[in-house]
Amino acid sequence: MLVDDKNKKCLFYGSTLQKSIRQNPSCTTIEAAKLVGEELVKACNDLNINEISSYDRNGFACGERMQAFEIAISRHGFLPR
């Protein structure tokens, strides 16, 4: 989720379970996580957002899916590496 805390609005929501993300039946959850990250970057670009002030994994460990998501968004400068 991409949330605007000031205005209390959800600006973007993405999930590896969304049909729009997993259009291809052979898409793995790792590939889907990468696509969610790319969709988040597109949403940020559309909304003229160039930095994310905080990032929370919601308690999820940094497994392969989270790494794929983080790599996708860090390529565009949203996460410091």
PDB file of N, CA, C and O in Angstrom:
ATOM      1  N   MET A   1       0.837  -1.180   0.000  1.00  0.00           N
ATOM      2  CA  MET A   1       0.000   0.000   0.000  1.00  0.00           C
ATOM      3  C   MET A   1       0.882   1.243   0.000  1.00  0.00           C
ATOM      4  O   MET A   1       1.942   1.285   0.626  1.00  0.00           O
ATOM      5  N   LEU A   2       0.418   2.227  -0.706  1.00  0.00           N
ATOM      6  CA  LEU A   2       1.036   3.546  -0.681  1.00  0.00           C
ATOM      7  C   LEU A   2      -0.006   4.453  -0.057  1.00  0.00           C
ATOM      8  O   LEU A   2      -1.088   4.647  -0.611  1.00  0.00           O
ATOM      9  N   VAL A   3       0.330   5.012   1.111  1.00  0.00           N
ATOM     10  CA  VAL A   3      -0.643   5.769   1.893  1.00  0.00           C
ATOM     11  C   VAL A   3      -0.181   7.204   2.079  1.00  0.00           C
ATOM     12  O   VAL A   3       0.986   7.462   2.373  1.00  0.00           O
ATOM     13  N   ASP A   4      -1.109   8.130   1.904  1.00  0.00           N
ATOM     14  CA  ASP A   4      -0.879   9.535   2.219  1.00  0.00           C
ATOM     15  C   ASP A   4      -1.394   9.742   3.642  1.00  0.00           C
ATOM     16  O   ASP A   4      -2.601   9.837   3.861  1.00  0.00           O
ATOM     17  N   ASP A   5      -0.473   9.813   4.613  1.00  0.00           N
ATOM     18  CA  ASP A   5      -0.859   9.922   6.015  1.00  0.00           C
ATOM     19  C   ASP A   5      -1.530  11.253   6.341  1.00  0.00           C
ATOM     20  O   ASP A   5      -2.419  11.311   7.190  1.00  0.00           O
ATOM     21  N   LYS A   6      -1.110  12.310   5.675  1.00  0.00           N
ATOM     22  CA  LYS A   6      -1.706  13.617   5.940  1.00  0.00           C
ATOM     23  C   LYS A   6      -3.200  13.628   5.625  1.00  0.00           C
ATOM     24  O   LYS A   6      -4.016  14.077   6.431  1.00  0.00           O
ATOM     25  N   ASN A   7      -3.540  13.131   4.449  1.00  0.00           N
ATOM     26  CA  ASN A   7      -4.930  13.150   4.001  1.00  0.00           C
ATOM     27  C   ASN A   7      -5.667  11.850   4.290  1.00  0.00           C
ATOM     28  O   ASN A   7      -6.844  11.710   3.959  1.00  0.00           O
ATOM     29  N   LYS A   8      -4.971  10.901   4.908  1.00  0.00           N
ATOM     30  CA  LYS A   8      -5.544   9.603   5.267  1.00  0.00           C
ATOM     31  C   LYS A   8      -6.209   8.918   4.068  1.00  0.00           C
ATOM     32  O   LYS A   8      -7.377   8.532   4.107  1.00  0.00           O
ATOM     33  N   LYS A   9      -5.405   8.785   2.992  1.00  0.00           N
ATOM     34  CA  LYS A   9      -5.889   8.163   1.765  1.00  0.00           C
ATOM     35  C   LYS A   9      -4.933   7.075   1.307  1.00  0.00           C
ATOM     36  O   LYS A   9      -3.715   7.205   1.430  1.00  0.00           O
ATOM     37  N   CYS A  10      -5.496   6.012   0.785  1.00  0.00           N
ATOM     38  CA  CYS A  10      -4.704   4.966   0.141  1.00  0.00           C
ATOM     39  C   CYS A  10      -4.521   5.379  -1.316  1.00  0.00           C
ATOM     40  O   CYS A  10      -5.497   5.526  -2.052  1.00  0.00           O
ATOM     41  N   LEU A  11      -3.270   5.565  -1.729  1.00  0.00           N
ATOM     42  CA  LEU A  11      -2.972   6.007  -3.087  1.00  0.00           C
ATOM     43  C   LEU A  11      -2.723   4.843  -4.040  1.00  0.00           C
ATOM     44  O   LEU A  11      -2.935   4.961  -5.247  1.00  0.00           O
ATOM     45  N   PHE A  12      -2.274   3.724  -3.490  1.00  0.00           N
ATOM     46  CA  PHE A  12      -1.991   2.536  -4.304  1.00  0.00           C
ATOM     47  C   PHE A  12      -2.097   1.304  -3.431  1.00  0.00           C
ATOM     48  O   PHE A  12      -1.675   1.309  -2.275  1.00  0.00           O
ATOM     49  N   TYR A  13      -2.661   0.257  -3.988  1.00  0.00           N
ATOM     50  CA  TYR A  13      -2.700  -1.038  -3.333  1.00  0.00           C
ATOM     51  C   TYR A  13      -2.319  -2.083  -4.366  1.00  0.00           C
ATOM     52  O   TYR A  13      -2.848  -2.088  -5.477  1.00  0.00           O
ATOM     53  N   GLY A  14      -1.415  -2.954  -4.006  1.00  0.00           N
ATOM     54  CA  GLY A  14      -1.018  -4.032  -4.899  1.00  0.00           C
ATOM     55  C   GLY A  14      -0.811  -5.312  -4.123  1.00  0.00           C
ATOM     56  O   GLY A  14      -0.358  -5.295  -2.978  1.00  0.00           O
ATOM     57  N   SER A  15      -1.146  -6.424  -4.755  1.00  0.00           N
ATOM     58  CA  SER A  15      -1.003  -7.732  -4.125  1.00  0.00           C
ATOM     59  C   SER A  15      -0.611  -8.763  -5.170  1.00  0.00           C
ATOM     60  O   SER A  15      -0.983  -8.651  -6.339  1.00  0.00           O
ATOM     61  N   THR A  16       0.135  -9.755  -4.744  1.00  0.00           N
ATOM     62  CA  THR A  16       0.510 -10.839  -5.661  1.00  0.00           C
ATOM     63  C   THR A  16      -0.704 -11.706  -6.001  1.00  0.00           C
ATOM     64  O   THR A  16      -0.623 -12.548  -6.895  1.00  0.00           O
ATOM     65  N   LEU A  17      -1.812 -11.518  -5.312  1.00  0.00           N
ATOM     66  CA  LEU A  17      -3.026 -12.294  -5.570  1.00  0.00           C
ATOM     67  C   LEU A  17      -3.957 -11.623  -6.580  1.00  0.00           C
ATOM     68  O   LEU A  17      -4.924 -12.244  -7.022  1.00  0.00           O
ATOM     69  N   GLN A  18      -3.689 -10.376  -6.952  1.00  0.00           N
ATOM     70  CA  GLN A  18      -4.543  -9.673  -7.893  1.00  0.00           C
ATOM     71  C   GLN A  18      -4.454 -10.297  -9.279  1.00  0.00           C
ATOM     72  O   GLN A  18      -3.367 -10.629  -9.750  1.00  0.00           O
ATOM     73  N   LYS A  19      -5.609 -10.455  -9.932  1.00  0.00           N
ATOM     74  CA  LYS A  19      -5.626 -11.033 -11.276  1.00  0.00           C
ATOM     75  C   LYS A  19      -4.884 -10.155 -12.269  1.00  0.00           C
ATOM     76  O   LYS A  19      -4.260 -10.664 -13.200  1.00  0.00           O
ATOM     77  N   SER A  20      -4.943  -8.837 -12.082  1.00  0.00           N
ATOM     78  CA  SER A  20      -4.244  -7.935 -13.003  1.00  0.00           C
ATOM     79  C   SER A  20      -2.723  -8.090 -12.902  1.00  0.00           C
ATOM     80  O   SER A  20      -2.008  -7.827 -13.869  1.00  0.00           O
ATOM     81  N   ILE A  21      -2.236  -8.509 -11.756  1.00  0.00           N
ATOM     82  CA  ILE A  21      -0.794  -8.729 -11.562  1.00  0.00           C
ATOM     83  C   ILE A  21      -0.393 -10.101 -12.093  1.00  0.00           C
ATOM     84  O   ILE A  21       0.635 -10.239 -12.757  1.00  0.00           O
ATOM     85  N   ARG A  22      -1.200 -11.107 -11.801  1.00  0.00           N
ATOM     86  CA  ARG A  22      -0.860 -12.485 -12.190  1.00  0.00           C
ATOM     87  C   ARG A  22      -1.646 -12.916 -13.413  1.00  0.00           C
ATOM     88  O   ARG A  22      -2.347 -13.927 -13.381  1.00  0.00           O
ATOM     89  N   GLN A  23      -1.533 -12.156 -14.487  1.00  0.00           N
ATOM     90  CA  GLN A  23      -2.272 -12.472 -15.705  1.00  0.00           C
ATOM     91  C   GLN A  23      -1.840 -13.801 -16.299  1.00  0.00           C
ATOM     92  O   GLN A  23      -2.655 -14.550 -16.837  1.00  0.00           O
ATOM     93  N   ASN A  24      -0.579 -14.078 -16.198  1.00  0.00           N
ATOM     94  CA  ASN A  24      -0.046 -15.308 -16.760  1.00  0.00           C
ATOM     95  C   ASN A  24      -0.148 -16.404 -15.704  1.00  0.00           C
ATOM     96  O   ASN A  24       0.405 -16.247 -14.615  1.00  0.00           O
ATOM     97  N   PRO A  25      -0.840 -17.513 -15.988  1.00  0.00           N
ATOM     98  CA  PRO A  25      -0.996 -18.564 -14.975  1.00  0.00           C
ATOM     99  C   PRO A  25       0.319 -19.172 -14.502  1.00  0.00           C
ATOM    100  O   PRO A  25       0.380 -19.731 -13.407  1.00  0.00           O
ATOM    101  N   SER A  26       1.365 -19.072 -15.308  1.00  0.00           N
ATOM    102  CA  SER A  26       2.640 -19.658 -14.881  1.00  0.00           C
ATOM    103  C   SER A  26       3.497 -18.661 -14.096  1.00  0.00           C
ATOM    104  O   SER A  26       4.654 -18.951 -13.793  1.00  0.00           O
ATOM    105  N   CYS A  27       2.949 -17.505 -13.769  1.00  0.00           N
ATOM    106  CA  CYS A  27       3.671 -16.481 -13.021  1.00  0.00           C
ATOM    107  C   CYS A  27       3.867 -16.952 -11.576  1.00  0.00           C
ATOM    108  O   CYS A  27       2.902 -17.292 -10.892  1.00  0.00           O
ATOM    109  N   THR A  28       5.107 -16.969 -11.124  1.00  0.00           N
ATOM    110  CA  THR A  28       5.389 -17.376  -9.749  1.00  0.00           C
ATOM    111  C   THR A  28       5.092 -16.211  -8.802  1.00  0.00           C
ATOM    112  O   THR A  28       4.920 -15.074  -9.243  1.00  0.00           O
ATOM    113  N   THR A  29       5.033 -16.495  -7.523  1.00  0.00           N
ATOM    114  CA  THR A  29       4.776 -15.431  -6.551  1.00  0.00           C
ATOM    115  C   THR A  29       5.945 -14.450  -6.502  1.00  0.00           C
ATOM    116  O   THR A  29       5.753 -13.269  -6.210  1.00  0.00           O
ATOM    117  N   ILE A  30       7.143 -14.928  -6.785  1.00  0.00           N
ATOM    118  CA  ILE A  30       8.312 -14.044  -6.806  1.00  0.00           C
ATOM    119  C   ILE A  30       8.217 -13.079  -7.993  1.00  0.00           C
ATOM    120  O   ILE A  30       8.494 -11.888  -7.852  1.00  0.00           O
ATOM    121  N   GLU A  31       7.824 -13.598  -9.159  1.00  0.00           N
ATOM    122  CA  GLU A  31       7.634 -12.732 -10.328  1.00  0.00           C
ATOM    123  C   GLU A  31       6.491 -11.752 -10.074  1.00  0.00           C
ATOM    124  O   GLU A  31       6.570 -10.591 -10.477  1.00  0.00           O
ATOM    125  N   ALA A  32       5.435 -12.208  -9.413  1.00  0.00           N
ATOM    126  CA  ALA A  32       4.298 -11.344  -9.103  1.00  0.00           C
ATOM    127  C   ALA A  32       4.711 -10.237  -8.131  1.00  0.00           C
ATOM    128  O   ALA A  32       4.254  -9.102  -8.260  1.00  0.00           O
ATOM    129  N   ALA A  33       5.568 -10.558  -7.162  1.00  0.00           N
ATOM    130  CA  ALA A  33       6.047  -9.546  -6.214  1.00  0.00           C
ATOM    131  C   ALA A  33       6.850  -8.469  -6.942  1.00  0.00           C
ATOM    132  O   ALA A  33       6.748  -7.288  -6.612  1.00  0.00           O
ATOM    133  N   LYS A  34       7.643  -8.871  -7.926  1.00  0.00           N
ATOM    134  CA  LYS A  34       8.395  -7.917  -8.722  1.00  0.00           C
ATOM    135  C   LYS A  34       7.434  -7.016  -9.496  1.00  0.00           C
ATOM    136  O   LYS A  34       7.652  -5.808  -9.591  1.00  0.00           O
ATOM    137  N   LEU A  35       6.371  -7.603 -10.049  1.00  0.00           N
ATOM    138  CA  LEU A  35       5.377  -6.820 -10.788  1.00  0.00           C
ATOM    139  C   LEU A  35       4.649  -5.833  -9.881  1.00  0.00           C
ATOM    140  O   LEU A  35       4.335  -4.720 -10.303  1.00  0.00           O
ATOM    141  N   VAL A  36       4.378  -6.229  -8.641  1.00  0.00           N
ATOM    142  CA  VAL A  36       3.743  -5.316  -7.686  1.00  0.00           C
ATOM    143  C   VAL A  36       4.664  -4.119  -7.446  1.00  0.00           C
ATOM    144  O   VAL A  36       4.202  -2.979  -7.405  1.00  0.00           O
ATOM    145  N   GLY A  37       5.948  -4.372  -7.289  1.00  0.00           N
ATOM    146  CA  GLY A  37       6.915  -3.288  -7.111  1.00  0.00           C
ATOM    147  C   GLY A  37       6.949  -2.360  -8.302  1.00  0.00           C
ATOM    148  O   GLY A  37       7.010  -1.141  -8.138  1.00  0.00           O
ATOM    149  N   GLU A  38       6.910  -2.918  -9.502  1.00  0.00           N
ATOM    150  CA  GLU A  38       6.916  -2.096 -10.710  1.00  0.00           C
ATOM    151  C   GLU A  38       5.634  -1.274 -10.822  1.00  0.00           C
ATOM    152  O   GLU A  38       5.676  -0.122 -11.253  1.00  0.00           O
ATOM    153  N   GLU A  39       4.495  -1.855 -10.438  1.00  0.00           N
ATOM    154  CA  GLU A  39       3.232  -1.120 -10.450  1.00  0.00           C
ATOM    155  C   GLU A  39       3.246   0.006  -9.418  1.00  0.00           C
ATOM    156  O   GLU A  39       2.686   1.076  -9.657  1.00  0.00           O
ATOM    157  N   LEU A  40       3.883  -0.233  -8.276  1.00  0.00           N
ATOM    158  CA  LEU A  40       4.019   0.816  -7.262  1.00  0.00           C
ATOM    159  C   LEU A  40       4.841   1.982  -7.804  1.00  0.00           C
ATOM    160  O   LEU A  40       4.489   3.143  -7.594  1.00  0.00           O
ATOM    161  N   VAL A  41       5.921   1.678  -8.490  1.00  0.00           N
ATOM    162  CA  VAL A  41       6.766   2.723  -9.079  1.00  0.00           C
ATOM    163  C   VAL A  41       5.967   3.514 -10.114  1.00  0.00           C
ATOM    164  O   VAL A  41       6.065   4.741 -10.160  1.00  0.00           O
ATOM    165  N   LYS A  42       5.177   2.828 -10.944  1.00  0.00           N
ATOM    166  CA  LYS A  42       4.342   3.517 -11.936  1.00  0.00           C
ATOM    167  C   LYS A  42       3.348   4.451 -11.250  1.00  0.00           C
ATOM    168  O   LYS A  42       3.148   5.584 -11.686  1.00  0.00           O
ATOM    169  N   ALA A  43       2.729   3.967 -10.174  1.00  0.00           N
ATOM    170  CA  ALA A  43       1.771   4.800  -9.437  1.00  0.00           C
ATOM    171  C   ALA A  43       2.466   6.023  -8.849  1.00  0.00           C
ATOM    172  O   ALA A  43       1.914   7.123  -8.886  1.00  0.00           O
ATOM    173  N   CYS A  44       3.661   5.844  -8.312  1.00  0.00           N
ATOM    174  CA  CYS A  44       4.423   6.975  -7.766  1.00  0.00           C
ATOM    175  C   CYS A  44       4.755   7.982  -8.857  1.00  0.00           C
ATOM    176  O   CYS A  44       4.642   9.189  -8.643  1.00  0.00           O
ATOM    177  N   ASN A  45       5.159   7.502 -10.011  1.00  0.00           N
ATOM    178  CA  ASN A  45       5.477   8.400 -11.118  1.00  0.00           C
ATOM    179  C   ASN A  45       4.235   9.165 -11.566  1.00  0.00           C
ATOM    180  O   ASN A  45       4.311  10.365 -11.832  1.00  0.00           O
ATOM    181  N   ASP A  46       3.091   8.481 -11.652  1.00  0.00           N
ATOM    182  CA  ASP A  46       1.845   9.130 -12.052  1.00  0.00           C
ATOM    183  C   ASP A  46       1.414  10.202 -11.058  1.00  0.00           C
ATOM    184  O   ASP A  46       0.814  11.207 -11.439  1.00  0.00           O
ATOM    185  N   LEU A  47       1.722   9.982  -9.783  1.00  0.00           N
ATOM    186  CA  LEU A  47       1.332  10.916  -8.725  1.00  0.00           C
ATOM    187  C   LEU A  47       2.431  11.931  -8.395  1.00  0.00           C
ATOM    188  O   LEU A  47       2.298  12.711  -7.452  1.00  0.00           O
ATOM    189  N   ASN A  48       3.510  11.917  -9.172  1.00  0.00           N
ATOM    190  CA  ASN A  48       4.660  12.812  -8.957  1.00  0.00           C
ATOM    191  C   ASN A  48       5.267  12.651  -7.561  1.00  0.00           C
ATOM    192  O   ASN A  48       5.619  13.633  -6.908  1.00  0.00           O
ATOM    193  N   ILE A  49       5.382  11.416  -7.122  1.00  0.00           N
ATOM    194  CA  ILE A  49       6.013  11.094  -5.843  1.00  0.00           C
ATOM    195  C   ILE A  49       7.419  10.603  -6.153  1.00  0.00           C
ATOM    196  O   ILE A  49       7.591   9.645  -6.907  1.00  0.00           O
ATOM    197  N   ASN A  50       8.443  11.262  -5.568  1.00  0.00           N
ATOM    198  CA  ASN A  50       9.810  10.835  -5.843  1.00  0.00           C
ATOM    199  C   ASN A  50      10.544  10.303  -4.624  1.00  0.00           C
ATOM    200  O   ASN A  50      11.733   9.995  -4.712  1.00  0.00           O
ATOM    201  N   GLU A  51       9.870  10.190  -3.498  1.00  0.00           N
ATOM    202  CA  GLU A  51      10.503   9.559  -2.341  1.00  0.00           C
ATOM    203  C   GLU A  51       9.429   8.957  -1.432  1.00  0.00           C
ATOM    204  O   GLU A  51       8.299   9.440  -1.356  1.00  0.00           O
ATOM    205  N   ILE A  52       9.818   7.908  -0.763  1.00  0.00           N
ATOM    206  CA  ILE A  52       8.944   7.261   0.204  1.00  0.00           C
ATOM    207  C   ILE A  52       9.539   7.531   1.576  1.00  0.00           C
ATOM    208  O   ILE A  52      10.686   7.169   1.840  1.00  0.00           O
ATOM    209  N   SER A  53       8.760   8.172   2.458  1.00  0.00           N
ATOM    210  CA  SER A  53       9.319   8.602   3.744  1.00  0.00           C
ATOM    211  C   SER A  53       9.482   7.453   4.733  1.00  0.00           C
ATOM    212  O   SER A  53      10.389   7.484   5.565  1.00  0.00           O
ATOM    213  N   SER A  54       8.632   6.452   4.660  1.00  0.00           N
ATOM    214  CA  SER A  54       8.832   5.297   5.534  1.00  0.00           C
ATOM    215  C   SER A  54       8.399   4.038   4.803  1.00  0.00           C
ATOM    216  O   SER A  54       7.526   4.065   3.935  1.00  0.00           O
ATOM    217  N   TYR A  55       9.027   2.944   5.174  1.00  0.00           N
ATOM    218  CA  TYR A  55       8.766   1.664   4.540  1.00  0.00           C
ATOM    219  C   TYR A  55       8.635   0.625   5.636  1.00  0.00           C
ATOM    220  O   TYR A  55       9.504   0.513   6.500  1.00  0.00           O
ATOM    221  N   ASP A  56       7.559  -0.129   5.602  1.00  0.00           N
ATOM    222  CA  ASP A  56       7.301  -1.126   6.633  1.00  0.00           C
ATOM    223  C   ASP A  56       6.908  -2.430   5.959  1.00  0.00           C
ATOM    224  O   ASP A  56       6.023  -2.446   5.103  1.00  0.00           O
ATOM    225  N   ARG A  57       7.553  -3.510   6.333  1.00  0.00           N
ATOM    226  CA  ARG A  57       7.239  -4.826   5.767  1.00  0.00           C
ATOM    227  C   ARG A  57       6.058  -5.488   6.465  1.00  0.00           C
ATOM    228  O   ARG A  57       5.669  -6.599   6.107  1.00  0.00           O
ATOM    229  N   ASN A  58       5.492  -4.820   7.449  1.00  0.00           N
ATOM    230  CA  ASN A  58       4.350  -5.361   8.184  1.00  0.00           C
ATOM    231  C   ASN A  58       4.689  -6.691   8.856  1.00  0.00           C
ATOM    232  O   ASN A  58       3.851  -7.589   8.933  1.00  0.00           O
ATOM    233  N   GLY A  59       5.903  -6.803   9.332  1.00  0.00           N
ATOM    234  CA  GLY A  59       6.310  -8.003  10.053  1.00  0.00           C
ATOM    235  C   GLY A  59       6.803  -9.143   9.190  1.00  0.00           C
ATOM    236  O   GLY A  59       7.251 -10.164   9.710  1.00  0.00           O
ATOM    237  N   PHE A  60       6.726  -8.982   7.864  1.00  0.00           N
ATOM    238  CA  PHE A  60       7.182 -10.051   6.987  1.00  0.00           C
ATOM    239  C   PHE A  60       8.696 -10.100   6.960  1.00  0.00           C
ATOM    240  O   PHE A  60       9.360  -9.064   6.898  1.00  0.00           O
ATOM    241  N   ALA A  61       9.239 -11.305   7.006  1.00  0.00           N
ATOM    242  CA  ALA A  61      10.688 -11.487   6.909  1.00  0.00           C
ATOM    243  C   ALA A  61      11.125 -11.150   5.492  1.00  0.00           C
ATOM    244  O   ALA A  61      10.306 -11.123   4.574  1.00  0.00           O
ATOM    245  N   CYS A  62      12.383 -10.899   5.319  1.00  0.00           N
ATOM    246  CA  CYS A  62      12.899 -10.544   3.995  1.00  0.00           C
ATOM    247  C   CYS A  62      13.193 -11.813   3.204  1.00  0.00           C
ATOM    248  O   CYS A  62      14.350 -12.164   2.972  1.00  0.00           O
ATOM    249  N   GLY A  63      12.135 -12.488   2.798  1.00  0.00           N
ATOM    250  CA  GLY A  63      12.270 -13.688   1.984  1.00  0.00           C
ATOM    251  C   GLY A  63      12.412 -13.324   0.517  1.00  0.00           C
ATOM    252  O   GLY A  63      12.613 -12.159   0.175  1.00  0.00           O
ATOM    253  N   GLU A  64      12.308 -14.321  -0.346  1.00  0.00           N
ATOM    254  CA  GLU A  64      12.515 -14.112  -1.777  1.00  0.00           C
ATOM    255  C   GLU A  64      11.492 -13.153  -2.375  1.00  0.00           C
ATOM    256  O   GLU A  64      11.846 -12.327  -3.216  1.00  0.00           O
ATOM    257  N   ARG A  65      10.218 -13.248  -1.954  1.00  0.00           N
ATOM    258  CA  ARG A  65       9.200 -12.348  -2.494  1.00  0.00           C
ATOM    259  C   ARG A  65       9.462 -10.908  -2.095  1.00  0.00           C
ATOM    260  O   ARG A  65       9.364 -10.004  -2.925  1.00  0.00           O
ATOM    261  N   MET A  66       9.797 -10.688  -0.820  1.00  0.00           N
ATOM    262  CA  MET A  66      10.069  -9.325  -0.359  1.00  0.00           C
ATOM    263  C   MET A  66      11.318  -8.777  -1.035  1.00  0.00           C
ATOM    264  O   MET A  66      11.370  -7.595  -1.373  1.00  0.00           O
ATOM    265  N   GLN A  67      12.314  -9.615  -1.235  1.00  0.00           N
ATOM    266  CA  GLN A  67      13.530  -9.165  -1.914  1.00  0.00           C
ATOM    267  C   GLN A  67      13.224  -8.768  -3.351  1.00  0.00           C
ATOM    268  O   GLN A  67      13.737  -7.757  -3.832  1.00  0.00           O
ATOM    269  N   ALA A  68      12.396  -9.548  -4.047  1.00  0.00           N
ATOM    270  CA  ALA A  68      12.031  -9.227  -5.433  1.00  0.00           C
ATOM    271  C   ALA A  68      11.295  -7.888  -5.485  1.00  0.00           C
ATOM    272  O   ALA A  68      11.551  -7.072  -6.370  1.00  0.00           O
ATOM    273  N   PHE A  69      10.384  -7.665  -4.541  1.00  0.00           N
ATOM    274  CA  PHE A  69       9.648  -6.403  -4.469  1.00  0.00           C
ATOM    275  C   PHE A  69      10.606  -5.250  -4.188  1.00  0.00           C
ATOM    276  O   PHE A  69      10.554  -4.219  -4.860  1.00  0.00           O
ATOM    277  N   GLU A  70      11.477  -5.421  -3.200  1.00  0.00           N
ATOM    278  CA  GLU A  70      12.406  -4.361  -2.816  1.00  0.00           C
ATOM    279  C   GLU A  70      13.402  -4.035  -3.923  1.00  0.00           C
ATOM    280  O   GLU A  70      13.748  -2.869  -4.112  1.00  0.00           O
ATOM    281  N   ILE A  71      13.859  -5.025  -4.643  1.00  0.00           N
ATOM    282  CA  ILE A  71      14.775  -4.783  -5.759  1.00  0.00           C
ATOM    283  C   ILE A  71      14.068  -3.982  -6.840  1.00  0.00           C
ATOM    284  O   ILE A  71      14.652  -3.062  -7.413  1.00  0.00           O
ATOM    285  N   ALA A  72      12.808  -4.325  -7.127  1.00  0.00           N
ATOM    286  CA  ALA A  72      12.056  -3.616  -8.162  1.00  0.00           C
ATOM    287  C   ALA A  72      11.890  -2.137  -7.818  1.00  0.00           C
ATOM    288  O   ALA A  72      12.004  -1.284  -8.698  1.00  0.00           O
ATOM    289  N   ILE A  73      11.621  -1.823  -6.546  1.00  0.00           N
ATOM    290  CA  ILE A  73      11.423  -0.408  -6.208  1.00  0.00           C
ATOM    291  C   ILE A  73      12.747   0.316  -5.956  1.00  0.00           C
ATOM    292  O   ILE A  73      12.836   1.527  -6.157  1.00  0.00           O
ATOM    293  N   SER A  74      13.770  -0.411  -5.519  1.00  0.00           N
ATOM    294  CA  SER A  74      15.058   0.252  -5.268  1.00  0.00           C
ATOM    295  C   SER A  74      15.756   0.632  -6.572  1.00  0.00           C
ATOM    296  O   SER A  74      16.565   1.560  -6.583  1.00  0.00           O
ATOM    297  N   ARG A  75      15.464  -0.060  -7.662  1.00  0.00           N
ATOM    298  CA  ARG A  75      16.045   0.297  -8.962  1.00  0.00           C
ATOM    299  C   ARG A  75      15.650   1.705  -9.388  1.00  0.00           C
ATOM    300  O   ARG A  75      16.343   2.342 -10.181  1.00  0.00           O
ATOM    301  N   HIS A  76      14.542   2.177  -8.861  1.00  0.00           N
ATOM    302  CA  HIS A  76      14.048   3.506  -9.209  1.00  0.00           C
ATOM    303  C   HIS A  76      14.330   4.517  -8.103  1.00  0.00           C
ATOM    304  O   HIS A  76      13.803   5.630  -8.119  1.00  0.00           O
ATOM    305  N   GLY A  77      15.165   4.125  -7.141  1.00  0.00           N
ATOM    306  CA  GLY A  77      15.617   5.056  -6.108  1.00  0.00           C
ATOM    307  C   GLY A  77      14.684   5.224  -4.918  1.00  0.00           C
ATOM    308  O   GLY A  77      14.841   6.168  -4.144  1.00  0.00           O
ATOM    309  N   PHE A  78      13.715   4.326  -4.757  1.00  0.00           N
ATOM    310  CA  PHE A  78      12.789   4.471  -3.646  1.00  0.00           C
ATOM    311  C   PHE A  78      13.279   3.844  -2.337  1.00  0.00           C
ATOM    312  O   PHE A  78      12.779   4.181  -1.264  1.00  0.00           O
ATOM    313  N   LEU A  79      14.228   2.959  -2.418  1.00  0.00           N
ATOM    314  CA  LEU A  79      14.813   2.374  -1.213  1.00  0.00           C
ATOM    315  C   LEU A  79      16.322   2.512  -1.286  1.00  0.00           C
ATOM    316  O   LEU A  79      16.926   2.146  -2.294  1.00  0.00           O
ATOM    317  N   PRO A  80      16.943   3.036  -0.234  1.00  0.00           N
ATOM    318  CA  PRO A  80      18.405   3.105  -0.245  1.00  0.00           C
ATOM    319  C   PRO A  80      18.999   1.704  -0.107  1.00  0.00           C
ATOM    320  O   PRO A  80      18.534   0.908   0.709  1.00  0.00           O
ATOM    321  N   ARG A  81      19.992   1.414  -0.876  1.00  0.00           N
ATOM    322  CA  ARG A  81      20.664   0.110  -0.803  1.00  0.00           C
ATOM    323  C   ARG A  81      22.044   0.287  -0.248  1.00  0.00           C
ATOM    324  O   ARG A  81      22.781  -0.689  -0.103  1.00  0.00           O
TER     325      ARG A  81
END
